[in-house]
Amino acid sequence: MVRARAGKGTLGCLVSIMLVIAVSYFGVNVGRPYWNFYQFRDRMQQEARFAAKRSDITIQRRLGAYADSLGLPENAQRIKIRRRQGTIEIWAEYYEIVELPGVAREFYFEPRAVGTF
């Protein structure tokens, strides 16, 4: 015996697909700045590991170029470095604006790395 389908399953599936697409879209828009932050911070940690072999200006130039390649705001290229008694601290501060439908949100990031040499 064959029964006709009411069609309710198709609408539920469509709503589920639309929900997954919306969550993915907003997740990518919000997730990208955080991903860039983690990459930038990782590069700072790498520069801190090799600080004994590089001057502050070289570190600033390398990190500034990397921030530019990630598409970070200009403030991210203002790298601050402090050396004290065998330690180095590298950091930057910047804001990223994430635009969602009807809302623009500003996120503050402060990547930081500390190392010894």
C-alpha positions, 0 to 999 in steps of 0.5 A: 500500500502506497501513501501520499506524503503530506509535505511537512517533511520538505518544509522542515528540511528547508527551514533546517537548511536555511538555519544552517546557512544563516549560522554558517554565514554569521559564524564566518563573519564573526569568526574571521577576526578571531582567527586573524587574532590567533594567527597574529598572536602566534606570529608574535610568539614566534618573533619573541622566540627569536628575539635574541637574533633580531632587532626591535625594528626588524621585529616591528617590520616583520609583524607589521607586514604580517598584519597587513597580509592578514588584512588587519586594521592599521592600528595592528601594525603599531607594534610595541616592544619592551625588553627587560633583563632577558625578556621581551614583551611584544603587543599591539592593540586594534579594533575590528568592526564586524557588520551583520545585517542591521548591526555593526559591532566593534571588537577589541583585540590585544595580541601579546607575546612574552619570551626570554632570550 
